[in-house]
Amino acid sequence: MVRLLHYAKRYRKQIILGPFFKFLEAFFELLLPLMMAMLIDEGIAVGNSTRIWQMAGWMVLLTVAGGICALICQYFSSIASQGFGTELRNQMMKKINQFSHDDLNLFGTDTLVTRMTNDINQLQLALAMLIRLVVRAPFLSIGSVLMAFIIDARLGMLYLLLLPIFCVILYLIIRYAVPLYQKVQQRLDRVNKLIAQNLSGVRVIRAYARTETDTKVFAKTTDELADINEKVSNISALLSPSTTLIMNLGVITLLYLGGFSVNEGTLQQGQILALISYMNQMLLALIVVSNLVVIFTRAYASGQRVNEVLDTEPSLVSPENGKIEKQLNQPLVEFNHVDFRYSKDAGLSLTDIDFSIEDNTVIGITGGTGSGKSTLTQLIPRFYDSSAGTVDFMGLEVREWNLKELRKQIKMVPQIAVLFHGTIRENLQWGKTDATDDECWEALKTAQCLEFVQKLPSKLDTLVMENGKNFSGGQRQRLTIARAIVSKPKLLILDDSLSALDYQTDLDLREALKNDLNGTVIIISQRIRSLQQAKQILLMDSGRISAVGTHEELLKHSAAYQELVDSQEEV
């Protein structure tokens, strides 16, 4: 938590002035019982109306001043805590965007969402309470003890006896609550994961009649979260009643002992009432402290989870000044005996991949499911680093490229067409932020989207729902291709992104890419018809390149390719 305060440095003024004004409010509040005692003993008891009005006026003035100070503190704490949360979220998002695919797989989407939302909310609340109450509550507790000693040292000892008892209870509750709060956040990760999974896969769940089963799984998970929440809440809830019990016993003892002092004449009635007020102030302050302990305990657990993300060093590091000039007489892409595995404990997904791709050519990659087709192409824009060997782009190893510049040259259309909420124009401008309407229409024409987009009432301003749910599968695929080609990339990778297109549209799109795109295209597909015109086809099998050649060459020399062609009756 202390380390994370670094992200609140822009709000130093609010963090310093907020507690100062809260201190003034607490100081004014501490004077009120003393003035009440003077009002009773020097005014009401002796019938001195001047003293009564004088003390009443001072009490009203101090109350109003304390209220103003409290409002100022609330204002400062709101600015600081909200600003801190915003800065922390921005830093988290910046850090997450630096993560490689490996790093993202390590954490998982569900826990990153929880850390970005719930955990940072806990830290925001903790900072707000730090500004509002951390100075006030201890000051009132200690101040009440000191004021009690000023009034009567013998009764003041009673206050000192109660504090250690409270501290022991506080320590025990903290000891058992912190681990449980960490488990609460972990269970929350699991709930978020199930929610995301069920919402994104609701059609599949219904198609397989799994609604009832998945509902039971979700109910079980939420019950586990509720159980551990109930357990930690029960432990934390012991603070307030135990504090109240201790302080009320103190008040009873104070009344008992104070009664003798009044009878003996060593204390007056107003002073007894002041001591009771200070006891109540101490009671309320300690209850606030106990609630603060709960808040800071949760914040501590959340802070550890946030720090875990911020402290993670990205496994892929981008050189600051990478070269972007193409080396003369070098292939556009070159794999040099590349091996790749997704993790240290996993087996090889790619083995001894060795081939090159010339500029302005069309390359096809095919093979069975799980043969490594998509994995191979993800090494080119450096989503992952090879385990052995090197991958070169434009004559330079991809590790030497600045990642931003490298990925500007390469555009990939993934297997699952992903569109973002916004207009068609805004989605296309993901590919090129300053793309004009003419460039957008040109990309739509090449991607075979022109006809259906022109028929839309709002055309480029048509709203795209989340994930493009208001478009068909084929329309989504073509829109994602248009988004990729609007910037005229050096290399376009179509990762099985023609599967939802009919054969005529598939052919028209490939012809348009050949004519309109001055660059290299890699087409990954199991549909042989989509690859027939490629200058070179790579046949993948179990992470290896089993054959390389044109369509005609592979038909003659590769039995595996012939089997693949024979399995597709239309070829």
C-alpha positions as CSV (number, residue, x, y, z in Angstrom):
1,M,0.0,0.0,0.0
2,V,2.8,2.4,0.9
3,R,4.6,1.7,-2.4
4,L,1.4,2.4,-4.3
5,L,1.1,5.9,-2.8
6,H,3.8,6.8,-5.3
7,Y,0.9,7.1,-7.8
8,A,-0.8,9.7,-5.6
9,K,2.2,12.1,-5.8
10,R,0.2,14.6,-8.0
11,Y,-2.2,15.0,-5.0
12,R,0.3,15.8,-2.3
13,K,-1.4,19.0,-1.4
14,Q,-4.8,17.3,-0.9
15,I,-3.2,14.5,1.1
16,I,-1.4,17.0,3.4
17,L,-4.2,19.6,3.8
18,G,-7.0,17.0,4.2
19,P,-5.6,15.5,7.4
20,F,-4.7,19.0,8.7
21,F,-8.3,20.2,8.5
22,K,-9.5,16.9,10.0
23,F,-7.0,17.5,12.8
24,L,-8.6,21.0,13.4
25,E,-12.1,19.4,13.5
26,A,-10.9,16.8,16.0
27,F,-9.2,19.6,18.1
28,F,-12.4,21.6,18.2
29,E,-14.4,18.5,19.1
30,L,-12.0,17.7,21.9
31,L,-12.7,21.1,23.5
32,L,-16.5,20.7,23.5
33,P,-16.8,18.4,26.6
34,L,-14.5,20.8,28.6
35,M,-16.7,23.8,27.7
36,M,-19.8,21.7,28.5
37,A,-18.3,21.1,32.0
38,M,-17.7,24.8,32.4
39,L,-21.2,25.6,31.2
40,I,-22.7,23.3,33.9
41,D,-20.3,24.0,36.8
42,E,-19.7,27.7,36.3
43,G,-23.0,28.6,34.7
44,I,-26.0,26.4,35.4
45,A,-24.9,25.2,38.9
46,V,-24.4,28.8,40.1
47,G,-27.1,30.5,38.0
48,N,-24.6,32.6,36.0
49,S,-26.6,33.2,32.7
50,T,-23.7,35.3,31.2
51,R,-21.4,32.3,31.6
52,I,-24.0,30.0,30.1
53,W,-24.5,32.1,27.0
54,Q,-20.8,32.6,26.7
55,M,-20.0,28.9,26.7
56,A,-23.0,28.0,24.5
57,G,-21.8,30.6,21.9
58,W,-18.3,29.1,22.0
59,M,-19.6,25.6,21.6
60,V,-21.8,26.6,18.6
61,L,-18.8,28.5,17.0
62,L,-16.5,25.5,17.4
63,T,-19.2,23.1,16.0
64,V,-19.7,25.3,12.9
65,A,-15.9,25.6,12.5
66,G,-15.5,21.9,12.9
67,G,-18.2,21.2,10.3
68,I,-16.5,23.5,7.7
69,C,-13.1,21.8,8.4
70,A,-14.8,18.4,7.9
71,L,-16.3,19.5,4.5
72,I,-12.9,20.8,3.3
73,C,-11.3,17.5,4.3
74,Q,-14.0,15.5,2.5
75,Y,-13.4,17.6,-0.7
76,F,-9.7,17.0,-0.6
77,S,-10.0,13.3,0.1
78,S,-12.4,12.8,-2.8
79,I,-10.0,14.5,-5.2
80,A,-7.0,12.6,-4.0
81,S,-8.6,9.2,-3.8
82,Q,-10.3,9.4,-7.2
83,G,-7.2,10.8,-8.8
84,F,-5.1,8.1,-7.2
85,G,-7.5,5.4,-8.5
86,T,-7.5,6.9,-12.0
87,E,-3.7,7.1,-12.1
88,L,-3.3,3.5,-10.8
89,R,-5.7,2.1,-13.3
90,N,-3.9,4.0,-16.1
91,Q,-0.6,2.5,-14.9
92,M,-2.1,-1.0,-14.7
93,M,-3.5,-0.7,-18.2
94,K,-0.2,0.6,-19.5
95,K,1.6,-2.3,-17.8
96,I,-0.8,-4.9,-19.1
97,N,-0.4,-3.6,-22.6
98,Q,3.3,-4.2,-22.3
99,F,2.7,-7.9,-21.4
100,S,3.4,-10.6,-24.0
101,H,0.9,-13.3,-24.7
102,D,2.8,-15.5,-22.3
103,D,2.4,-12.9,-19.5
104,L,-1.3,-12.5,-20.2
105,N,-1.7,-16.3,-20.1
106,L,0.1,-16.4,-16.8
107,F,-2.4,-14.1,-15.0
108,G,-5.6,-14.7,-17.0
109,T,-8.3,-12.2,-18.0
110,D,-10.6,-12.8,-15.0
111,T,-8.0,-11.9,-12.4
112,L,-6.7,-8.9,-14.3
113,V,-10.3,-7.5,-14.5
114,T,-10.8,-8.0,-10.8
115,R,-7.5,-6.3,-10.0
116,M,-8.3,-3.4,-12.3
117,T,-11.7,-2.8,-10.7
118,N,-12.4,-4.3,-7.3
119,D,-8.8,-4.2,-5.9
120,I,-8.2,-0.7,-7.0
121,N,-11.6,0.4,-5.5
122,Q,-10.4,-1.0,-2.2
123,L,-7.2,1.0,-2.4
124,Q,-9.1,4.2,-3.3
125,L,-11.3,3.7,-0.3
126,A,-8.3,3.1,1.9
127,L,-6.7,6.4,0.8
128,A,-9.9,8.3,1.4
129,M,-10.1,6.9,4.9
130,L,-6.4,7.6,5.4
131,I,-7.0,11.3,4.7
132,R,-10.3,11.5,6.6
133,L,-9.9,9.4,9.7
134,V,-6.3,8.2,10.3
135,V,-5.3,11.5,12.0
136,R,-8.7,12.2,13.6
137,A,-9.3,8.8,15.3
138,P,-5.9,8.4,17.1
139,F,-5.9,12.1,18.0
140,L,-9.3,11.8,19.6
141,S,-8.4,8.6,21.4
142,I,-5.1,10.0,22.8
143,G,-6.6,13.5,23.3
144,S,-9.5,12.0,25.3
145,V,-7.0,10.2,27.6
146,L,-5.0,13.4,28.1
147,M,-8.1,15.5,28.9
148,A,-9.2,12.9,31.3
149,F,-5.8,13.1,33.1
150,I,-6.2,16.9,33.2
151,I,-9.6,16.6,34.9
152,D,-8.6,13.8,37.3
153,A,-5.4,11.8,37.1
154,R,-6.8,8.9,39.1
155,L,-9.8,8.4,36.8
156,G,-7.5,9.0,33.8
157,M,-5.7,5.7,34.7
158,L,-8.9,3.9,33.8
159,Y,-8.6,5.1,30.2
160,L,-5.0,3.7,30.0
161,L,-6.1,0.3,31.2
162,L,-8.7,0.0,28.5
163,L,-6.3,0.7,25.6
164,P,-4.1,-2.4,25.8
165,I,-7.2,-4.7,26.0
166,F,-8.4,-3.1,22.8
167,C,-5.0,-3.5,21.1
168,V,-4.9,-7.2,21.9
169,I,-8.3,-7.8,20.4
170,L,-7.3,-5.7,17.3
171,Y,-4.1,-7.8,16.8
172,L,-6.0,-11.1,17.0
173,I,-8.6,-10.0,14.5
174,I,-6.0,-8.7,12.0
175,R,-4.0,-11.9,12.2
176,Y,-7.0,-14.0,11.2
177,A,-8.7,-11.6,8.8
178,V,-5.8,-10.8,6.3
179,P,-5.4,-14.3,4.9
180,L,-9.2,-14.6,4.5
181,Y,-9.4,-11.4,2.6
182,Q,-6.8,-12.7,0.1
183,K,-9.0,-15.8,-0.4
184,V,-12.0,-13.6,-0.9
185,Q,-10.3,-11.8,-3.8
186,Q,-9.2,-15.2,-5.3
187,R,-12.8,-16.5,-5.2
188,L,-13.9,-13.2,-6.8
189,D,-11.5,-13.9,-9.7
190,R,-13.2,-17.3,-10.2
191,V,-16.7,-15.8,-10.2
192,N,-15.7,-13.2,-12.8
193,K,-14.2,-15.9,-14.9
194,L,-17.4,-17.9,-14.9
195,I,-19.5,-14.8,-15.6
196,A,-17.3,-13.9,-18.6
197,Q,-17.4,-17.5,-19.8
198,N,-21.1,-17.9,-19.5
199,L,-22.0,-14.6,-21.1
200,S,-19.6,-15.1,-24.1
201,G,-20.7,-18.7,-24.5
202,V,-24.4,-18.4,-23.8
203,R,-25.5,-19.7,-27.2
204,V,-23.3,-22.8,-26.9
205,I,-24.6,-23.4,-23.4
206,R,-28.2,-23.3,-24.6
207,A,-27.4,-25.4,-27.7
208,Y,-26.0,-28.2,-25.5
209,A,-28.8,-27.8,-22.9
210,R,-26.2,-27.0,-20.3
211,T,-28.1,-24.1,-18.7
212,E,-29.1,-26.0,-15.6
213,T,-25.7,-27.6,-15.1
214,D,-23.8,-24.3,-15.6
215,T,-26.2,-22.6,-13.2
216,K,-25.4,-25.1,-10.5
217,V,-21.7,-24.7,-11.1
218,F,-22.0,-20.9,-10.8
219,A,-24.3,-21.2,-7.7
220,K,-21.6,-23.4,-6.1
221,T,-18.9,-21.0,-6.8
222,T,-20.9,-18.0,-5.5
223,D,-21.8,-20.0,-2.4
224,E,-18.1,-20.6,-1.8
225,L,-17.5,-16.8,-2.1
226,A,-20.4,-16.1,0.2
227,D,-19.2,-18.6,2.8
228,I,-15.7,-17.1,3.0
229,N,-17.1,-13.6,2.9
230,E,-19.4,-14.5,5.8
231,K,-16.5,-16.0,7.7
232,V,-14.2,-13.0,7.4
233,S,-17.2,-10.6,8.0
234,N,-18.0,-12.5,11.2
235,I,-14.4,-12.1,12.4
236,S,-14.3,-8.4,11.4
237,A,-17.7,-7.8,13.0
238,L,-16.3,-8.8,16.4
239,L,-14.4,-5.5,16.5
240,S,-17.3,-3.1,17.0
241,P,-19.2,-5.0,19.7
242,S,-16.0,-5.9,21.6
243,T,-15.0,-2.3,21.5
244,T,-18.4,-1.2,22.7
245,L,-18.4,-3.7,25.5
246,I,-15.0,-2.6,26.7
247,M,-15.9,1.1,26.6
248,N,-19.3,0.7,28.2
249,L,-17.7,-1.3,31.1
250,G,-15.4,1.7,31.3
251,V,-18.3,4.1,31.5
252,I,-20.0,2.1,34.3
253,T,-16.7,2.0,36.2
254,L,-16.3,5.7,35.6
255,L,-19.7,6.5,37.0
256,Y,-19.1,4.2,40.0
257,L,-15.8,5.8,40.9
258,G,-16.8,9.3,39.9
259,G,-19.8,9.2,42.2
260,F,-17.5,8.8,45.2
261,S,-15.4,11.8,44.0
262,V,-18.5,14.0,43.6
263,N,-19.6,13.0,47.2
264,E,-16.1,13.8,48.5
265,G,-16.1,17.2,46.6
266,T,-13.0,16.5,44.6
267,L,-15.0,16.5,41.3
268,Q,-18.0,18.4,40.2
269,Q,-21.0,17.1,38.2
270,G,-20.0,18.9,35.0
271,Q,-16.5,17.3,35.2
272,I,-18.1,13.9,35.5
273,L,-20.2,14.5,32.4
274,A,-17.1,15.7,30.6
275,L,-15.3,12.5,31.5
276,I,-18.2,10.5,30.2
277,S,-18.1,12.5,27.0
278,Y,-14.4,11.9,26.6
279,M,-15.0,8.2,27.3
280,N,-17.7,8.2,24.5
281,Q,-15.3,10.1,22.2
282,M,-12.7,7.5,22.9
283,L,-15.3,4.8,22.3
284,L,-16.3,6.2,18.9
285,A,-12.7,6.8,17.9
286,L,-11.8,3.2,18.7
287,I,-14.8,1.9,16.7
288,V,-13.6,4.0,13.8
289,V,-10.1,2.6,14.3
290,S,-11.6,-0.9,14.2
291,N,-13.4,-0.2,11.0
292,L,-10.2,1.3,9.6
293,V,-8.4,-1.9,10.4
294,V,-11.0,-3.8,8.3
295,I,-10.6,-1.4,5.4
296,F,-6.8,-1.4,5.5
297,T,-6.7,-5.1,5.9
298,R,-8.7,-5.5,2.7
299,A,-6.6,-2.8,1.0
300,Y,-3.4,-4.6,2.0
301,A,-4.6,-7.8,0.3
302,S,-5.6,-5.8,-2.8
303,G,-2.3,-3.9,-2.8
304,Q,-0.4,-7.1,-2.9
305,R,-2.4,-8.3,-6.0
306,V,-2.0,-4.9,-7.7
307,N,1.8,-4.8,-7.0
308,E,2.1,-8.3,-8.4
309,V,1.0,-7.0,-11.7
310,L,3.0,-3.8,-11.6
311,D,6.2,-5.7,-10.5
312,T,6.0,-8.2,-13.3
313,E,8.6,-7.5,-15.9
314,P,7.3,-8.1,-19.5
315,S,9.0,-11.2,-21.0
316,L,9.3,-9.4,-24.3
317,V,11.3,-6.2,-24.3
318,S,11.2,-3.8,-27.2
319,P,14.5,-2.1,-28.2
320,E,14.2,1.7,-27.8
321,N,15.8,2.5,-31.3
322,G,15.0,-0.4,-33.6
323,K,15.8,-0.2,-37.3
324,I,13.0,-0.1,-39.8
325,E,14.9,0.0,-43.1
326,K,14.6,-3.1,-45.2
327,Q,18.0,-4.8,-45.8
328,L,18.8,-5.1,-49.5
329,N,18.5,-8.5,-51.2
330,Q,17.0,-10.0,-48.1
331,P,13.7,-12.0,-47.9
332,L,10.7,-10.2,-46.3
333,V,10.4,-13.0,-43.7
334,E,12.9,-15.7,-42.9
335,F,12.7,-18.5,-40.3
336,N,16.1,-20.0,-39.4
337,H,15.8,-23.4,-37.8
338,V,13.1,-22.1,-35.3
339,D,11.9,-24.2,-32.3
340,F,9.1,-22.9,-30.1
341,R,7.3,-24.0,-26.9
342,Y,4.6,-22.1,-25.1
343,S,6.1,-22.7,-21.7
344,K,9.2,-24.3,-20.2
345,D,7.3,-27.3,-19.1
346,A,5.4,-27.8,-22.4
347,G,6.6,-29.8,-25.4
348,L,7.7,-28.2,-28.7
349,S,4.9,-26.7,-30.7
350,L,7.2,-25.9,-33.6
351,T,10.3,-27.9,-34.5
352,D,13.1,-26.8,-36.9
353,I,11.1,-24.4,-39.0
354,D,13.3,-23.2,-41.8
355,F,11.9,-21.2,-44.8
356,S,11.8,-17.7,-46.3
357,I,9.2,-15.5,-48.0
358,E,10.0,-13.0,-50.7
359,D,8.4,-9.6,-51.0
360,N,5.1,-9.1,-52.9
361,T,4.1,-12.8,-52.9
362,V,1.2,-14.9,-51.7
363,I,2.1,-17.7,-49.4
364,G,-0.3,-20.4,-48.3
365,I,-0.1,-22.5,-45.0
366,T,-2.2,-25.5,-44.5
367,G,-2.3,-28.7,-42.4
368,G,-4.3,-30.5,-39.8
369,T,-5.8,-29.1,-36.6
370,G,-3.0,-28.4,-34.1
371,S,-0.3,-28.6,-36.7
372,G,1.2,-25.2,-35.7
373,K,-0.1,-23.0,-38.5
374,S,-1.3,-20.1,-36.3
375,T,1.6,-20.5,-33.9
376,L,4.1,-20.1,-36.7
377,T,2.7,-16.7,-37.9
378,Q,2.5,-15.4,-34.3
379,L,6.3,-15.4,-34.1
380,I,6.6,-12.9,-37.0
381,P,5.0,-9.9,-35.2
382,R,6.7,-11.1,-32.0
383,F,3.7,-12.0,-30.0
384,Y,6.0,-14.8,-28.7
385,D,9.8,-15.3,-28.9
386,S,11.2,-18.4,-30.4
387,S,12.8,-21.0,-28.1
388,A,15.6,-21.6,-30.5
389,G,16.6,-20.2,-33.9
390,T,15.8,-16.7,-35.2
391,V,12.9,-15.0,-37.1
392,D,13.9,-12.2,-39.4
393,F,11.6,-9.5,-40.9
394,M,12.9,-7.3,-43.7
395,G,16.4,-8.7,-43.1
396,L,16.5,-7.9,-39.4
397,E,15.8,-10.2,-36.5
398,V,12.4,-9.4,-34.9
399,R,14.1,-9.1,-31.5
400,E,16.0,-6.1,-32.8
401,W,12.9,-4.3,-34.0
402,N,11.0,-1.7,-32.0
403,L,7.8,-3.6,-31.4
404,K,5.5,-0.7,-32.3
405,E,7.3,-0.2,-35.6
406,L,7.4,-3.9,-36.3
407,R,3.7,-4.3,-35.8
408,K,2.9,-1.2,-37.9
409,Q,4.4,-3.2,-40.9
410,I,2.4,-6.3,-40.2
411,K,-1.4,-6.7,-39.9
412,M,-3.0,-9.9,-38.8
413,V,-6.6,-11.0,-39.1
414,P,-7.2,-13.7,-36.5
415,Q,-9.4,-16.8,-36.7
416,I,-12.1,-15.2,-34.5
417,A,-13.3,-11.9,-36.1
418,V,-13.2,-9.2,-33.4
419,L,-14.9,-5.9,-33.9
420,F,-15.2,-3.2,-31.3
421,H,-18.2,-1.1,-30.1
422,G,-18.3,2.1,-32.2
423,T,-19.0,2.9,-35.9
424,I,-17.6,1.1,-38.9
425,R,-15.3,4.1,-39.5
426,E,-13.9,4.0,-36.0
427,N,-13.3,0.2,-36.4
428,L,-11.4,0.8,-39.6
429,Q,-9.4,3.6,-38.0
430,W,-7.9,1.0,-35.7
431,G,-5.9,0.0,-38.7
432,K,-4.9,3.6,-39.5
433,T,-5.8,6.3,-37.0
434,D,-5.9,9.1,-39.6
435,A,-7.6,7.1,-42.4
436,T,-9.9,9.3,-44.5
437,D,-13.3,8.3,-45.7
438,D,-11.9,7.6,-49.2
439,E,-9.3,5.3,-47.7
440,C,-12.0,3.5,-45.7
441,W,-14.1,3.0,-48.8
442,E,-11.1,1.7,-50.8
443,A,-10.4,-0.8,-48.0
444,L,-14.0,-1.9,-47.9
445,K,-14.0,-2.3,-51.7
446,T,-10.9,-4.5,-51.6
447,A,-12.3,-6.6,-48.7
448,Q,-15.6,-7.1,-50.6
449,C,-17.6,-5.1,-48.1
450,L,-18.6,-2.2,-50.4
451,E,-21.9,-3.6,-51.4
452,F,-23.4,-4.3,-48.0
453,V,-22.0,-1.2,-46.3
454,Q,-23.4,1.1,-49.0
455,K,-26.8,-0.4,-48.4
456,L,-26.7,0.5,-44.7
457,P,-28.7,3.7,-43.9
458,S,-25.7,5.3,-42.0
459,K,-23.0,3.8,-44.1
460,L,-19.6,4.4,-42.4
461,D,-21.4,5.8,-39.4
462,T,-23.3,2.6,-38.8
463,L,-23.0,1.5,-35.2
464,V,-21.1,-1.7,-34.6
465,M,-22.4,-3.6,-31.5
466,E,-20.0,-5.4,-29.1
467,N,-18.1,-8.0,-31.1
468,G,-20.0,-7.1,-34.2
469,K,-23.1,-9.0,-33.2
470,N,-25.3,-7.0,-35.6
471,F,-23.3,-8.5,-38.6
472,S,-23.1,-12.0,-40.0
473,G,-20.0,-14.1,-39.6
474,G,-18.9,-13.4,-43.2
475,Q,-19.5,-9.7,-42.9
476,R,-17.5,-9.6,-39.7
477,Q,-14.6,-11.4,-41.3
478,R,-14.6,-9.0,-44.3
479,L,-14.8,-5.9,-42.0
480,T,-11.8,-7.2,-40.0
481,I,-9.9,-7.7,-43.3
482,A,-10.8,-4.2,-44.4
483,R,-9.5,-2.9,-41.0
484,A,-6.2,-4.7,-41.6
485,I,-5.6,-3.5,-45.2
486,V,-6.6,0.2,-44.7
487,S,-3.0,1.0,-43.8
488,K,-1.5,-0.9,-46.7
489,P,0.8,-3.2,-44.6
490,K,4.0,-4.8,-45.8
491,L,2.7,-8.1,-44.6
492,L,-0.9,-9.2,-44.3
493,I,-1.6,-12.5,-42.4
494,L,-5.0,-14.0,-42.9
495,D,-5.3,-16.7,-40.1
496,D,-8.2,-18.9,-41.3
497,S,-10.1,-15.6,-41.8
498,L,-11.8,-16.7,-45.1
499,S,-13.7,-19.6,-43.6
500,A,-17.1,-17.9,-43.4
501,L,-16.9,-16.6,-47.0
502,D,-18.6,-18.4,-50.0
503,Y,-16.3,-19.5,-52.7
504,Q,-17.0,-16.7,-55.1
505,T,-16.4,-14.0,-52.5
506,D,-13.3,-15.8,-51.4
507,L,-12.0,-15.7,-55.0
508,D,-13.0,-12.1,-55.5
509,L,-11.3,-11.0,-52.3
510,R,-8.0,-12.8,-53.1
511,E,-8.0,-11.3,-56.6
512,A,-8.6,-7.8,-55.1
513,L,-5.8,-8.3,-52.6
514,K,-3.4,-9.3,-55.4
515,N,-4.3,-6.1,-57.4
516,D,-4.8,-3.5,-54.7
517,L,-2.3,-4.5,-51.9
518,N,1.3,-3.8,-52.7
519,G,2.6,-6.3,-50.1
520,T,3.0,-9.9,-49.1
521,V,0.0,-12.0,-48.0
522,I,0.1,-15.2,-45.9
523,I,-3.1,-17.2,-46.1
524,I,-3.7,-19.8,-43.4
525,S,-6.5,-22.1,-44.4
526,Q,-7.6,-25.8,-44.6
527,R,-9.7,-24.9,-47.6
528,I,-7.3,-25.8,-50.5
529,R,-9.2,-23.7,-53.0
530,S,-8.1,-20.6,-51.1
531,L,-4.5,-21.6,-51.5
532,Q,-4.3,-22.9,-55.1
533,Q,-3.0,-19.7,-56.6
534,A,-0.3,-19.1,-53.9
535,K,3.3,-18.9,-55.1
536,Q,4.3,-21.3,-52.3
537,I,2.3,-23.5,-49.9
538,L,3.7,-24.8,-46.6
539,L,2.2,-28.1,-45.4
540,M,2.4,-28.3,-41.6
541,D,2.3,-31.6,-39.6
542,S,2.8,-31.8,-35.8
543,G,4.7,-28.6,-35.6
544,R,7.0,-29.3,-38.6
545,I,7.0,-28.3,-42.3
546,S,6.4,-31.6,-44.0
547,A,6.3,-30.3,-47.6
548,V,6.8,-27.0,-49.5
549,G,5.8,-26.2,-53.1
550,T,3.1,-24.9,-55.4
551,H,-0.3,-26.6,-55.5
552,E,0.7,-28.7,-58.6
553,E,4.1,-29.7,-57.1
554,L,2.5,-30.8,-53.8
555,L,-0.1,-32.8,-55.6
556,K,2.7,-34.7,-57.4
557,H,5.1,-35.2,-54.5
558,S,3.2,-35.1,-51.2
559,A,0.9,-38.0,-50.2
560,A,-0.3,-36.0,-47.2
561,Y,-1.3,-33.1,-49.4
562,Q,-3.0,-35.4,-51.8
563,E,-5.1,-36.9,-48.9
564,L,-6.0,-33.4,-47.8
565,V,-7.2,-32.5,-51.3
566,D,-9.1,-35.8,-51.8
567,S,-10.9,-35.1,-48.5
568,Q,-12.4,-31.9,-50.0
569,E,-14.6,-33.2,-52.7
570,E,-15.1,-29.8,-54.3
571,V,-11.4,-29.5,-55.3
